[in-house]
Amino acid sequence: MRLSRWSPGLALLVGVVASICAFHPTTAIDIPLEVVGHVNIEQLPTITEASPSSLIAFPFDESFPMTCEAKGNPKPEFWWTKNGEEFDPYQDPRLIKEKNSGTFVIPNTGNLTEYQGTYRCYASNKLGTAITEEVEFVVPHVPKFPKEKIDPIEVEEGQPVILECNPPKGIPPLQIYWMTIEACLIHVKSFVLTPHIEQDDRVSMGLNGDLFFSNALEKDSHRDYCCFAAFPKIRTIVQKNAMSVIVKSTNSIMERKPSLLMPSGVKSETQLVKGDELLLECIAEGFPTPMIEWLKIDHRLPDRVTIENHGKLLSIDQVDEDDKGKYMCKATNIHGMAVHYFDVSVEGMCVYLKNMLASKNVLCLSLMLVFPEPPQWVSEPESQLSMIGSDVLINCSATGTPQPTIQWMVNGKPIEGMFLVYLNKTCISRTFYWCTVNGFHCLLQRSQHLTEKSLMTKLLSLFFSADRYFIEDGILQIVNVSHRDQGMYKCVARTPMDQDTASGLLMVLDIPHAPENLVLSEHKGRSVKLKWIPGEDHNSSTTEFIIEYEESQWEPGTWRELQRVPGNHGSAVLKLYGHVNYRFRVSGVNTVGRGRPSEPTERYKTPPAAPDKNPENIKIEGHLPHEMDINWEPLSPIEHNGPGLEYKVSYKRQHVEEDWQEHVVKRHSFVVKDTPTFVPYEIRIQARNNHGWGPEPKVVTGYSGEDFPSAAPDDVAVEVMNNSLVKVSWMRVHKDKLHGHLGGYRISWWRLRSLLDSKKTHGDKHTLTFPGDRNHAMVPGLTPFSEYSLIIMTFNRRGNGPGSHAVNFKTPEGVPEKTPVFRVTDVQKHTVTLTWAPPLEANGVLTGYLLEYQLINDTEEVGVLQTVDISNPDTTMWVLQNLEAISRYKFYLRPCTRVGCGPRVSKESTTTPENISEAVNSSNTFHVIEGLELGTVYTVHLMTNNWVDNTSIFEYVIRTRAKYAGAPIIHGGISTQGWFIGLMCVAALLTLMVLIACFVNRNKGGKYSVKEKEDLHPDLESQGIHDDTFCEYSDNDEKPLKGSQHSLSGQIKAEDSGDSLVDYGDEDIQFNEDGSFIGEYAGRKEKKVSMEVKGTTNQSTA
């Protein structure tokens, strides 16, 4: 019953509550109904207990509760949704329900996959509905990367590369690692992954697991990049197929300004709840490598900000409302910058737009007395300069009661559109407020009939719809600003009592306009004066002018930079080459960038002259021991200064010869013959044309051709670091024995034998090259428990020198290789037989095997991993017992030495429902199976039985016949009838008479002479056969045995005599003694054959 009148006690209570809400606007207060004194006061539903956001169904748990408890008056009713659709737990008899509660329990009965999904609980009464957070019920399974073929990625040096990981879904937490295959093999053995690919400003991994290269270098070329996804909770690591990256080298890397690889676009939004973690990521590409800087618009970055991943990740733990706002990441290098804006909003605990209703929070019951206050400025717009094409933020915020609305105008005209006014985060009663926009005058209207669903639909539709303008929380943002946006901006803050305005000037910056009126004057042969009038600078002063030229003889149509002058100049004197037909143009540069070039001048041709310079980049090389190759960079055509260009090459031995030897050539190379091996020379090159010689040339020093080194390193020593790595040291070769520039040292090694084998062999030869002057190196990739031989040699540009004396060394014991053969050879109802072969390389003394197995049914459940330690190294077969019938198992095998166990191999197999096995000699062609049940389907499986294989010979499915239920009653009744007894006596008498007739007829045949018999029956052999077989034993009497054999395959022939008995009695008659007799006395030394019969009983219908 509701209160009908105001009481002083209730008034005092409401006053206290209002005061609490006034001083603590973000605190929710729960008022028990007993305090008010009336238990019949209606109360909104409130969630009091709920399941966590993620519920993982581990196999060892017996049940999984989906908790949902709530209070309210009237008492709430509960209902659930699964994956967004209505879900009724009472429709599933397997679920355990609790009375007067929304909680239900999922029992662990084996198949949990069908319950996997996202659940949400609703508690409703006539006042409203409270909802929980979504609860994800996860049934764990072994995550796997998809099988796919990844094409190699080929890029030019300096270009960006993204290697996508796309890890499979699994039970969090998820850890991503990037490695190369070589590092993978080292780390996976110990189940410890550490990042192998070094990350820095240029190379980094994103939050999504992808590997980003801001600019690829030649050293990034690898054919074995692999992404590893680790799931620690289920102790599982999965690997994606290896990816190949090929970086093509180039003479010069194209430099460019930054652009963002992550995130895309200009702006993104992030909505958080108070207490969440804020993660903002920016990854850029460009060359040189961009640097990332983080800013918060109009504020300093919070002190709790952490910058990680080499500046690319901004994080704030447990955000609050002070952390909301607009953040910006800026990627810069010498060529420009790229930016991205993040709008971060943080919701308080009283208002939960994410769930539309409060979840696990208590709505505040309060009264609020509002006294109007005029608006006051918190932040006024300020005048600013902005570059063309950039984004502009103009901040404007005000306070007042009620909260003022913000209206923007540019040059006196309002900016039309729609925007969403967010309520201040204070305690409010459970009434929805709706914002309508009319010329940006915002009116808050109360709606009594607004449901949660319609509220969310309307909220999503109320976003700013103008072309390039965004207004949020009083901040005006203009995207891709242009000259038409320049002007005076005014911000108006209104309340019902009053209004206030503020204004700011927006000036748009742009590149300079092209210079005009270019004029050539003061012609002085190889110089000329160029004048121009600067163009409009667009609010940014011109810093310099760039003068370019184009000539008509060598590269017509190609413009090249000639010189630069300061931005306050309007003319320049140009120094020119001779014998060239020029024209010129000018472009301006300011802080925004370089402007468009001017129109070109008329042509100006200079007279010819002697060269102004000599060749540069002289290279002296010796490809043969007694020759010296001289090469240089020729003068460009424009540098000839006239026709007839030639080069004079001069050389002499350093500190030996006084006179220069000279040769004049037109090409840009020269070969000196008959030189001593690797001695220093002085060389100079001078240019000349038809109008004279160039300036005096500079002298450079080079060496003649090299020869092979004549000595090998001494004192070679080997230090064993581990079972696959050694350190090699040596004494350097003297420089007089090198006969050239030292290139480095080469180490060659080969395997002599395994320490398990006394016989030595010469294995494959391996070589590593170590450039530079050094006296030690590391040799990896050796086979454990082996003996090796090693030599060292030095090399120069000519080739390798002689090898050192061979040094033998031995590596210590390691873990074995995986077993080459691992098979399931015999599967029974509760047992499985496993066979294997020893590892090809034991890498030590084999001590045994580690056998592991676990249940993996189709429900994607993973059973407990069972372990069997096999201590006998000669064991190659093992029988696992006490397994569950009709269950799928996975078996793992690892060979072990004293150091540890090697990599595992695995097999899967399913146990049978029921089986009967019998041994059959391989010489037999049939076998009789006895003791089968009537009306039963059997699978007969004949297979070979040896330790290597279980090859199937055939498999048939048969079904035995069922006995009719009425047959015994009929037979029992006939046996007692008189007529039946008489009939049997007559049959016996007739049989006796036929036998007597046979004996009499045979005796009569003995009275005739042999001669008479021959005359009467000329075909004695034929007649004798007929006489002997009459009333005698016939081979056809054995045909029931043949019928028995055919019955196994389900192909019974009608003409076989054994079948006639089956048709009129128990089918057991067809399995006579013949088969068992033959099996008993057959030989036992032949290869055995096993036969399995698997049966399933079918009930017969009477």
Beta strands, then each sheet from edge to edge (+ up, - down):
strand 1: 43-50
strand 2: 54-56
strand 3: 63-66
strand 4: 68-73
strand 5: 77-82
strand 6: 85-87
strand 7: 96-97
strand 8: 104-107
strand 9: 117-125
strand 10: 128-131
strand 11: 135-138
strand 12: 153-156
strand 13: 161-163
strand 14: 175-180
strand 15: 203-205
strand 16: 211-213
strand 17: 222-231
strand 18: 236-239
strand 19: 243-248
strand 20: 256-262
strand 21: 267-273
strand 22: 278-281
strand 23: 283-287
strand 24: 291-296
strand 25: 306-308
strand 26: 313-316
strand 27: 325-333
strand 28: 336-347
strand 29: 373-379
strand 30: 384-387
strand 31: 392-394
strand 32: 397-401
strand 33: 405-410
strand 34: 413-414
strand 35: 433-438
strand 36: 441-446
strand 37: 469-472
strand 38: 475-478
strand 39: 487-494
strand 40: 499-509
strand 41: 516-521
strand 42: 527-533
strand 43: 544-551
strand 44: 560-566
strand 45: 571-575
strand 46: 581-589
strand 47: 604-605
strand 48: 616-621
strand 49: 627-633
strand 50: 646-653
strand 51: 661-665
strand 52: 669-673
strand 53: 680-689
strand 54: 692-693
strand 55: 700-703
strand 56: 714-722
strand 57: 725-731
strand 58: 744-754
strand 59: 765-771
strand 60: 776-779
strand 61: 786-795
strand 62: 807-810
strand 63: 822-827
strand 64: 832-836
strand 65: 846-855
strand 66: 866-870
strand 67: 877-880
strand 68: 888-897
strand 69: 905-910
strand 70: 916-921
strand 71: 936-944
strand 72: 952-959
strand 73: 1088-1097
sheet 1: 1+ 4-
sheet 2: 2+ 11+ 9- 5+ 6-
sheet 3: 2+ 11+ 9- 10+
sheet 4: 3+ 8- 7+
sheet 5: 12+ 19+ 17- 14+
sheet 6: 12+ 19+ 17- 18+
sheet 7: 13+ 16- 15+
sheet 8: 20+ 23-
sheet 9: 21+ 28+ 27- 24+
sheet 10: 22+ 26- 25+
sheet 11: 29+ 32-
sheet 12: 30+ 40+ 39- 33+ 34-
sheet 13: 31+ 38- 37+
sheet 14: 35+ 36-
sheet 15: 41+ 42- 45+
sheet 16: 44+ 43- 46+ 47-
sheet 17: 48+ 49- 52+
sheet 18: 51+ 50- 53+ 54-
sheet 19: 51+ 50- 53+ 55-
sheet 20: 56+ 57- 60+
sheet 21: 59+ 58- 61+ 62-
sheet 22: 63+ 64- 67+
sheet 23: 66+ 65- 68+ 69-
sheet 24: 70+ 73- 71+ 72-
end
